[in-house]
Amino acid sequence: MTTPSLGMTVRLHTTYEEAIARVADALKAEGFGVLTEIDVKETLKKKLGVDFRPYKILGACNPPLAHRALEAVPEVGLLLPCNVTVSQADDNSIEVAIVDPMSMLGFVGRPELEPVAEEARARLDRVAASLRG
């Protein structure tokens, strides 16, 4: 049994800090801003006293796309913003995972969101492509 993909993954060979900056720049080039940044490593250390690898969740938002989605289905806000994770892998490479907005449609089941999700996916695909090359 295979699980459906929640998104796309890109592996970078750079420092963690440089990867965060590259991801933010690539998102900006496609009209996304980073609204939230959750430092999972810091949070787990503070709340549970456990060590975890460097791992951040970036909440990316493209305001025109978010507005269109919210106008169509207000409760879609439960799935916003588009999350991107940046984490250090065991081999010291950096793994960037980007949510696939089309996969999120399965949770909502509202076909009127499909055009917005398709555009968001195309933009996030270009983000991933720019990080790869």
N, C-alpha and C positions, 0 to 999 in steps of 0.2 A: 504494500500500500504506500503510495507516495502522497506527500502533503502538498497542497498548492503553494506556489511561491507567493510570498507577501511582497516581494520586491526584487530589486536587482542589486548585485554586489560587485564592487570594484575593489581590487587590492592595489594599494599604493606602496611604493618603496621610498618612503620619506620619513621625516620625524612626525610625531603625533601632532605637535603644534602647527607644523607646516601643512599637514593634512587638513586640520580644522580651517585654516586660512584659505586653502585651495577650494575646499567644499563651499565655504561662504561666498567666495568670488564666483565660482561656477553657478551657484544658485542665483546670485545677483544678476549675472549675465542673462538669465532666463526669466527675470522679473520676480524672483522670490527674495524675500527678506527673512532673516532668522529672528523670529519673535521670541523664542524661548531657547534656553540652553540648560540642560539638566546634566550635571556632573555626577554620573552614577557612582563612580569610584569614591568620590568625596561623600556622597549621601550614604552609601553602604558603610563606610568607615564611621561616620558620625552616628548613624542610627543603630547599626548592628555590631560595630567594632570589628568588622571583617575587612580583609584586604581583597581588592578586586583590581583587575587590569584597568588601564586608562580606557574610559568608555563615556562618551557623551551622546545625548539625544538632542538633536537640533530640531526645533519646530519651525519648519519653513512654510511661508505663506506668500502666495501670489494674490494680492488684494482683488484684482478684477475677477479672477477665477473663483475665489472664495465668495465674493459677492454674488456671482451668478449661481453658484451652488446653493447658497443660503436662500436666495430668492426662490429657487425651485423647490427646495426641501429644507425648511428651517432646521430640522433636527439633525441634518448632516453635520452641523457644528460639533456633534459628538465625535466625529472622525477627523476634525481639523485640529491643528494644521497638519501638513504632510510631514511625517517624521523621517529624519535621516539620522542614522547612527554612525559614529566614528569611534572605532575601538582598535586597541593594539592586540594583534594576534600573537599566538605563542612563538611564531618565528620572527617576531619583531616587525613584521610588515603591518600596515594599517588597513583595516577592513572598513569600507564605507558601504553601508546598506541604505538603499533608498526605497521607500514604500512605493508600491505600484497602485496608483489610484483606481485602476480598473479592478484590481482584486478586492478593493474595498466596496465596490458596487454590490458584491454578493451579500454583504451585510445589510445593505439598504434596500435592495430590490426595487429601485425606482428608475425606470428607463429614461426619464427626463434628465437624469444626471449624466447619462452616458457621454454626450458631447463635451461636457466640462471635464469629466474624467479622462477622456481621450486626449484633450488638449493638454491637461496637466501631465499625463503620461508622456506625451511627445516632448514636452519641455524637460521633464525629469530624465528621459532617455538621453537628451542632448547634454544634460548635466553629467550623466554617467560617461558619455562618450568623451566629453572634454577632459574628464579626470583620467580616462584611460590613455589619452594621447596628447 
